[in-house]
Amino acid sequence: MEIFTYNDYIKCIHTLRLDAVFKLAEESTEYILENEDTKEEKNKHDKLAKIILKNEKEMAQFINKFLEPNRMIKSNDLIKCVNNYTNKGYKSKEADLIYKLRSDEVFFVVENQTKIDYSMPYKMLNYCIDIIKEWSKNKRNDFNILYPIVVPIIIYTGDVKWRMPRKLEEKQVGNYVLENYKIDFKYNLIDVNKLNTRYLLQQKSMFGYGMMIEKSKNNEELRKNINLIIDDIKNKEQLEKFRDIITYLFNGSI
């Protein structure tokens, strides 16, 4: 699992160009806890992975299956956060999902990509910096303060092969004299194209089922995968959730 720590944050702040640091300083960021019972769906065309992982149980399963933490994460271990911030002079930016561990200062930031964005390594770095910066607000200048860990995750569901490097340093200018000053940042990549149908079915989760649907290349494959999923589902609750996925795909809402 790739993580972003406060030491990484400090290195980045000292390594980034000054104008980039000034732009970050101008950004107004707000992270607030979300009440799922009262929050209305703002965009019915959100991506499928985001819709599924908005459920804490599904997010916990996703972390356990795909990131393999040292201990199992339960759904009640996670707190969902909302992240909206606008950089002056730029369009509004928003990470798809942000979760925090209830018992520890650990954040998971998830970005679902259906197309290749060649600025994603830098964007993911910005998300990590912003989370730590926002968390640090109003904290006392205490030597004993331990800063949070951020786990950056990209879920890629596009058709074109993902060719972006996971390490930001691979996108930086090569200079053997100053090679040690490159930004040491790496994000976690879940490339759904590399996950076969059998593996996704074995996960027995809505994320796995949803990605099987997204990977279907034609109507025949879609029907086959739907039948495989229905045969695999063992309880009414899962069947209702899967029905919601199908409803979302056809109607754009759940």
C-alpha positions in Angstrom: 0.0 0.0 0.0 1.4 3.4 -1.0 1.0 6.2 1.7 1.7 9.9 2.0 3.0 11.1 5.3 3.8 14.4 6.9 7.5 14.0 6.1 6.5 13.6 2.5 4.4 16.7 2.9 7.3 18.7 4.2 9.6 17.5 1.4 7.1 18.5 -1.2 6.5 21.9 0.2 10.3 22.6 0.1 10.7 21.0 -3.3 7.8 22.4 -5.3 8.3 25.6 -7.2 7.4 28.7 -5.2 4.5 29.7 -7.5 2.9 26.3 -7.0 3.2 26.7 -3.2 1.6 30.2 -3.5 -1.3 28.7 -5.5 -1.8 26.0 -2.8 -1.8 28.6 -0.1 -4.6 30.5 -2.0 -6.8 27.5 -2.1 -9.8 27.4 0.3 -10.4 23.9 1.4 -13.2 22.5 3.6 -13.6 18.9 4.9 -16.8 18.2 6.7 -18.4 14.9 7.9 -21.2 13.8 5.8 -24.6 12.6 7.0 -25.6 10.1 4.4 -29.2 10.1 5.6 -29.7 13.7 4.9 -27.3 14.4 2.1 -29.0 14.7 -1.3 -27.3 13.3 -4.4 -25.8 16.3 -6.2 -24.9 14.6 -9.5 -26.8 11.7 -10.7 -24.2 11.0 -13.4 -21.4 10.2 -10.9 -19.2 7.3 -11.8 -20.3 3.8 -10.8 -17.2 3.0 -8.6 -17.9 6.3 -6.7 -21.6 5.4 -6.2 -20.7 1.9 -4.9 -17.9 3.1 -2.6 -20.0 5.7 -1.0 -21.3 2.9 1.2 -19.0 2.4 4.1 -19.3 -1.4 4.1 -18.3 -1.5 0.4 -15.4 0.8 1.0 -14.1 -1.3 3.9 -14.3 -4.4 1.7 -12.5 -2.6 -1.1 -9.7 -1.5 1.2 -9.3 -5.0 2.6 -9.3 -6.8 -0.8 -7.3 -4.4 -2.9 -5.0 -2.6 -0.5 -4.3 -5.5 1.9 -3.8 -3.5 5.2 -2.1 -5.1 8.2 -5.5 -5.5 9.9 -9.0 -5.8 8.6 -11.0 -2.6 8.3 -14.6 -2.7 9.3 -17.3 -0.4 8.0 -17.8 1.3 11.4 -14.0 2.1 11.4 -14.6 4.5 8.5 -15.9 8.1 8.6 -16.9 9.6 5.2 -15.8 13.1 4.5 -16.8 15.7 1.9 -14.1 17.6 0.0 -14.8 20.7 -2.0 -12.2 23.3 -2.8 -11.7 25.9 -5.5 -8.3 27.2 -6.6 -8.5 30.9 -7.6 -8.1 31.1 -11.4 -8.9 27.4 -11.9 -12.1 25.5 -12.1 -13.6 23.8 -9.1 -11.7 20.6 -8.0 -13.2 17.8 -6.0 -11.8 14.4 -5.0 -14.3 11.7 -5.7 -14.3 10.2 -2.2 -12.4 10.8 1.1 -12.7 8.5 4.1 -11.0 8.7 7.5 -10.3 6.0 10.0 -12.4 6.7 13.1 -9.7 5.6 15.6 -6.7 7.1 13.8 -5.5 10.0 11.7 -5.5 8.0 8.4 -7.2 9.3 5.3 -8.1 7.4 2.1 -8.6 9.6 -1.0 -10.2 7.9 -4.0 -10.3 9.2 -7.6 -12.2 7.2 -10.2 -10.9 7.8 -13.7 -12.6 6.7 -16.9 -10.0 8.5 -19.1 -6.3 9.0 -18.9 -5.5 12.4 -17.3 -1.8 13.0 -17.7 -1.7 15.4 -14.8 -3.1 12.8 -12.3 0.2 12.2 -10.4 0.4 16.0 -9.6 -3.4 16.1 -8.8 -3.1 13.2 -6.4 -0.2 14.9 -4.7 -2.2 18.0 -4.4 -5.1 16.1 -2.8 -2.7 14.6 -0.2 -1.1 18.0 0.6 -4.5 19.7 0.9 -5.8 17.0 3.3 -2.8 17.4 5.6 -3.0 21.2 5.3 -6.7 21.3 6.2 -6.2 18.8 9.1 -3.4 21.0 10.5 -5.6 24.1 10.8 -6.1 25.3 14.3 -3.7 22.6 15.7 -1.4 23.8 18.4 2.3 24.0 17.7 3.0 21.0 19.7 6.1 18.8 19.3 4.1 15.7 20.2 1.5 16.2 17.4 1.5 13.2 14.9 0.4 14.2 11.5 -2.0 12.0 9.4 -1.2 9.4 6.8 -3.0 9.8 3.4 -3.5 6.8 1.1 -4.0 8.0 -2.5 -6.0 5.7 -4.7 -6.9 5.8 -8.4 -9.5 3.4 -9.8 -9.2 3.3 -13.5 -12.1 1.9 -15.6 -11.3 3.3 -19.0 -10.8 1.4 -22.3 -7.4 2.7 -23.2 -4.3 1.2 -21.5 -3.2 3.2 -18.4 0.3 4.4 -19.4 0.9 7.0 -16.6 3.7 6.3 -14.2 2.7 5.8 -10.6 5.7 7.6 -9.3 5.7 11.4 -9.7 9.5 11.5 -10.0 9.2 9.7 -13.3 7.4 12.8 -14.7 10.1 15.2 -13.4 13.1 16.5 -15.3 16.2 14.2 -15.0 19.2 15.8 -13.4 21.8 13.5 -11.9 23.3 16.3 -9.8 19.9 17.0 -8.0 18.4 13.5 -8.4 17.9 13.2 -4.7 15.6 16.2 -4.6 12.9 14.8 -6.7 9.5 14.5 -5.1 9.1 10.9 -3.7 5.4 10.4 -4.3 3.5 7.3 -5.5 -0.2 6.6 -5.7 -2.1 3.3 -5.6 -3.6 2.2 -8.9 -6.5 -0.2 -9.3 -6.6 -0.9 -13.0 -9.9 -2.7 -13.5 -8.8 -3.7 -17.0 -6.2 -6.0 -15.5 -8.7 -7.8 -13.2 -10.4 -10.7 -14.8 -14.1 -11.6 -14.4 -13.4 -14.6 -12.3 -11.3 -12.6 -9.8 -14.0 -9.8 -9.6 -16.7 -12.5 -9.0 -14.7 -14.0 -6.2 -14.6 -10.8 -4.3 -18.4 -11.1 -3.6 -18.8 -7.4 -3.3 -20.8 -4.8 -5.1 -17.6 -3.2 -6.3 -16.5 -6.5 -7.9 -20.0 -7.0 -9.4 -20.1 -3.3 -10.6 -16.7 -3.6 -12.3 -17.8 -6.8 -14.0 -20.7 -4.8 -15.5 -18.3 -2.0 -16.6 -15.9 -4.4 -18.2 -18.6 -5.9 -20.4 -17.7 -5.1 -24.0 -21.0 -6.0 -25.7 -24.6 -6.9 -24.9 -23.9 -10.7 -25.0 -21.0 -10.3 -22.4 -23.2 -8.0 -20.3 -26.0 -10.6 -20.2 -23.5 -13.4 -19.3 -21.9 -11.3 -16.5 -25.3 -10.4 -15.1 -26.3 -14.0 -15.0 -23.0 -14.9 -13.3 -23.6 -12.3 -10.7 -27.2 -13.3 -10.0 -26.2 -16.9 -9.6 -23.4 -15.8 -7.2 -25.5 -13.6 -5.0 -26.7 -15.5 -1.9 -29.0 -13.1 0.0 -31.8 -10.6 -0.6 -29.8 -7.6 0.6 -27.1 -8.1 -2.0 -29.7 -8.7 -4.7 -31.3 -5.4 -3.8 -28.0 -3.6 -4.0 -27.2 -5.2 -7.3 -30.6 -4.1 -8.6 -29.7 -0.5 -7.6 -26.5 -0.8 -9.7 -28.5 -1.8 -12.7 -31.1 1.0 -12.1 -28.2 3.5 -11.9 -26.7 2.3 -15.1 -30.0 2.7 -17.0 -31.6 5.7 -15.3 -28.5 7.6 -14.0 -29.8 7.5 -10.4 -30.6 5.2 -7.5 
